[in-house]
Amino acid sequence: MPPSSLRRPARSLRARLASKTCLVGILTNGTKDASAPFGSRTSLLRDILSVAHAPIVAFAFTPKDVQWSTRTVVGTFALPDGQWHRSRVPLPDVVYNRIAHRDADHSPAMIALKTRFLRLRVPFFNWCFFRKSDIIRKLATDAVVGAHIPDTVIDPRPSSLHHLLRTYRTVYVKPSSGSLGKGIVRVSQTNKGYTLRLRSGGQNVMRTVPTINRLWHVLTRNHAQMRGTIVQQGIRLMTVEDQPVDFRVHLVRDEKNNWAIGGIGAKKAGKGSITTHIRNGGTLLTPEFALWSAFGDKSERLFNELKRTSIAISERIAHHSRHHIAELGLDIGIDAQQRLWMFEANAKPGRSIFKHPALKEDGKRTTALLFAHCAHIARLRKRRAPR
């Protein structure tokens, strides 16, 4: 947004700032477009900011908006009339990290910015995007939730890939830093060799190779010699209308620092797709409908188990993390034997599940819970501040 749009806070905003008890800054990427200051994420940021109410005053900002010498930041506020308003305000009491690009989030400059906030005792979450391999390493041997992690090999070699295929017949090859299903390959062992299925150029692609060496050659072209890649046992998921279904569970911490379920969406895979991602042709369903369609009168028990397991996994991820985590998106599947499996954990989950008409209110409640948590950790910070 151009500097000319920087103005004194409107009267109502000045009043809110004067009486505020918790100033929450949402750290994100920006553009120079005044009408869409956060690019394609502008609508998402407006939805989040619109939920804030007393004692929360919330705004969005970019790394370039911070002025360390004066300990201020130029915040972008969403006004009720649909306009955006930029005003200089004190550094936030809490920073909610929604930087959208993985490379930027892991860059030295961004790590330095995050560290500077922590040195000033400003609570900061979530620290950065997860790497799939890091989460698997931490949880696979965890005594509490390890049984929910599929058999996985990290940084595979031809021998370990061959072993998993002989054991499970089907495996998923995933880049450790991928998202939205990009780069995932499903490999199945057949009588004629190995069949690969993947998404390429917006299409579902299938290819067959005769030997493990040829398979390795094809995979290493897609995954840069397989460094930072995981290979995971294939799970035969529950189905609705003969299509696999898994669940996105969106969790946040609440005002008591406990993990709470914000919302759950069921994702049904599109025809021929190897993942359930909506962008790859998947369909969004309510979890109640999906579970009843697959399991009938067992659905309520499984729904409760899904929620309990999701909270337990979130607690263990937070336990193993060096930094504060207050929001997670878990991709969890249930197989035909009613066993639950955790496939991925996302530190900055998208909110596509809340586009379903039946889940829209869950989206608002999720954000409200998160803001209540911000108020909680801001109060703790003030109590612990040196007198």
N, C-alpha and C positions, 0 to 999 in steps of 0.2 A: 504494500500500500504506500503511495507517495507520502513524503514527509509533510506536505501541506495539509494532510488530513489530521495531523496531530493537533488537538485542541484541548482546552481546559475541559475537565469532566463536566458533563451536564449536571444541573442542580440535583436531580434525583440520584445520580451516581455519586456526587460529592457527599450527599447525606448518607448514602449506604457505606461509603468508605470511612466516613467519620465515625460511624457506629459499628463498623464491622468487627467481628471476632475471628474470622478466618478468611484470609485472602488466598484463593487457590489459583495457581497459574498452570495452564495446560501447555506444555512445551511441544511444539510441532514445527512443520516445515511451512514456509510462506512463499507468496508470489507478490508481484507488483500490481496485480489486478485488484483495484479497490472493491469491485463488486463480488469477487471471489478470492479473498485474501489468502486462502489456504488451498487453492486449486480444487482438485476433485474431492478433497476432504472438507470443503467449506460447509456443506450441508450437515455432515456428521458432527463437526465442531459446534455448529449452531444448535443442533439437537441436544448435545451434551450441556452446553452453556445455559440453555433455556430452562433446565431443570433446577439450577441453583437458586436457592432462596435463603433468607436469613436463617442462621448466622453466616452463610456462605456468600462471598462475592467472588465470582469466577471470571477469568479472562483467558485468552489464548495469547501466546507469545512465541517468538522464534529466538534462536541463539543471538542473532544480531540486535535484538531489542534490549538486551541486558546492558546496563551501564554500571560496571562494578565500582567505579570511583565514587559514585553518589549512592550506590546501593539502591538503584531504582530500575524499573523496567517499563518500556512502552507496551502497555497491554492493549489488546484488541477486544472490545466488549461487544456483545450482541445486544442490540437495542430492541425493544418490543415492536417497533415499527418496521423491523426487517433490515434496518441499516446497521452498519458497523461503525464503531466509534473508537478512536485511538487516544489513549491518555497515559501520561506518565504517572506511575504509582510506585509505592515501595516494593521491594522484593517480596514475592509471595511468602506466606507462612508455610505452604506446602506446594511442591511441584509434582504434577501428574504428567509423566512422560508419554507422549503420543507421537514421537518422531516416527515418520512413516517408512523411512528407507533404512534397510538393514546396514548398508555400508556406512551411511552417515552416522547411525547410532553407535557403531563400533569404532568410529574414527578417533584419532588422538585428540582432536579439537573438542569433540563432544564429550569424551571421557574427562578432559580437563575441566569443561564447564560443569559437568555433574559433580566432580570432586570438589569444585569450588563452592557449590551449594552446600555440600555436606560439611565442609570446613566451617561454614557459617551457621551450622546446625539447623539448616533448612531441610526438613524431611523430603525425600525424593523417591518416587516410585513411578513406574517400574523401571529398573535400571537399564535393561536393554533386551533386544530380541534374544530368545533362546536358540541354542544349537541343539538339534535333535539328539546328537550323540551325547552331549553333556547330560541331558535329562535321563536318557537311557542308562548311562553309567551310574547315575546316582540312585535310580529307582529299581533297577533290575535285581539288585541284591538287598533291597530294603526289606526288613523283616515284616513290615506292616502291609505294604502294597506291592511287593515284588511279584506276587503271584498273578497280578493283573497286567504284567508287561510281557508282550510276545517274545519268544526266543529271537535274539537279535545278535548279529555280528557287525562290529564297527570296523571300518577300514578293511574290508574283506580281501582275501586272496582267492585265486581259483579253487584251491582245496576247500576253504571254508564255505564258499558259495556252493560248491558241488555237494558238500555234506548237508547243508540246509535243504537243498533241493531233493536229495535222496530221502531226507527225513520227513519233509512236509509236502513235497511235490509242487507246491506253489510258494513263491516268495515275492516280496515287494522290495525293490531297490529304490532308495530315497536319498536325495542330497541332504546333508545335515542342516544346511541353511536355507532350504527351500520353503516356499509357502504357496498356498492356493492350489496345491497338487502339481505344481510345475516340476518337471523332471522326474516324476515317479514312473517306474517301469514295473509291470507285473510279469514275472517269468514263471512258466509252468513246464514241468517235465512231462514229455509225452513219449509214445513208442517211437516217434520219428525224430526225437531230439528235444529241442526246447522252443517254446513259443513265447514271444515277447509281445506285450500289448502296452501301448503308451499313447500319449496325446501329443500330436505334432501338427502345427499349422492350423489349429482349430478343429482337427479331425482325429478320430480314433483310428490308430494304426496297429496292424498285426503283422508280425514277421516270424518266420521259423528258421532256426539254425540247427545243424546236425550234431555239433559236439560242444563240450564245455569250453574248449579253447576258442572256438568261433564265437560262442556266447560272450566270453570274456572280452574278446576283441571288440564286439559291438558295444558292450556296456562301457568299456573304458573310453570310447569315443564320446559317449554321452556324459560321463561322470569324471572326466579328467583323471584317469588312472585310479579312480575309486577312492582317492584321499578324501576324508571327511564324509564318506558315504556310509549308510547303514543298509543292511539287508535283513529283512524281518520276515518271520514265518507268516504265511498267508492264513487268514482266519475266514472260515465259512460263516459269513454273517447271517443274521436273521433277514428275512425277506418280506417285502410287501409288494403284491402284484408281481411276484417272481423277480424283483429287483432288490439288490442288497441295500440295507439301511444301517446307518450309524447315527450317533448323536453328538451334537455340539453342546457342551455344558458350559455356560458362562457363569463364573463365580467371582465374587468380590468380598472383601472384608467389610464388616459393618462397624457401627459405632462402639462396639465392645471388643473390636479386633478379632472377632470370630469370622470364619469363612461362612458365606451364605450363598445359596443358589440364587442367581439373578434370573436366569431363564434357561430353558432347554429346548432345542429344536431338533427334530429328526430329519435326516437328509437321505433321500432315496436316490440311488444312482440312476443316471440316464442310460438309455439303451446303448450297450456296447462300451460304456465308460468303465474305467478301472477304479475310479474314485467317485465319491458321492458329492463332490464340490458342485455348488449351484452353477458356477461359471462354466462347468463342463457338462451342462445339461441336466444336473440334478434337480430334484423337486423338494421343496420344504414342506414338512408335515408337522403337526403337533405330536409330541411324544406319546400322549395318551392314545391317539388314533393309531400310530405306528405299532405300539406295544400290544394294543388290543387286537389289531389285525394279525399279528404274528403269534401271540401267545394266549389270547382269550382271557379267561378268568385268572390267569397267572400274571396279568399285566400290572396290577396294582403293586404286588409284591416286588416285581422287577423294577418298577418305577422308583419305589422307595430305596431299593438296593442301589440303583443307579445314582441317586442323590447322595446316599451315605458314602458310597465308594468315591464319588467325585470329591466330596469334602475331605475324605481321608487322604486322597492323592494330593490335593492342594496343600494340606497341612504338611505332608512329607516334602513336597517341592520347596515350600517356604523354609522348612527345617534345614534343608541342604543348601540353601542359597546364602551367599554372603551379604546380599542386599535385601531391602524391604520389598516384598511383593504384596500387592493389594488387589490384583485383578488377574484372572487366568481364563483361558478358553481351552477346555479339554475335549479331544476327539475320542469318544469311547464307543466301542462296539459290543454287541451281545451276540454270541453265536447260537447255533441251533440247540446246544445243550444248556443254554441259559447262563453261560459263563461270561463275565464282563472282562473286557480288554481295553487298556489305554494305549492308543496309537501315538498321539502327539499332545504336547502341551504348548500353548501359545501365550507369550507374555503380553502381547498387545492384540488381543482378539478382535476381529471384525465384529460387526453387529448385524450381519445379514439375516440372522435368524429372527431379529425383531421386526423384520419387514412383513412377516406373516401377520395377518389381521388379528389373530388370536393371541399373539405374543407382543404386540406393540406396547401394552401397558407394562409388561415385564421389562421392556427396555428402559422405560422411565424409572421404574422402581430400582433397577440395577444401578442407574446413575445416581439416584437419590441415596442409595445405600453407600455408594462410593464417596459421595460428598460428606455423608455423616461420618464416615471413617476419616476423611480429611480433617474434619473438625476435632475428632478424637485425638489424632496424632499431633495436631497443632496445640491442643491443650496440654498434652504431655510435654511437648517441647518447651512451652512457657513455664511449666512447673519445674523443669530441670535446668532452665536457664540460670546462669550465675547471677547472684544478687549483688 
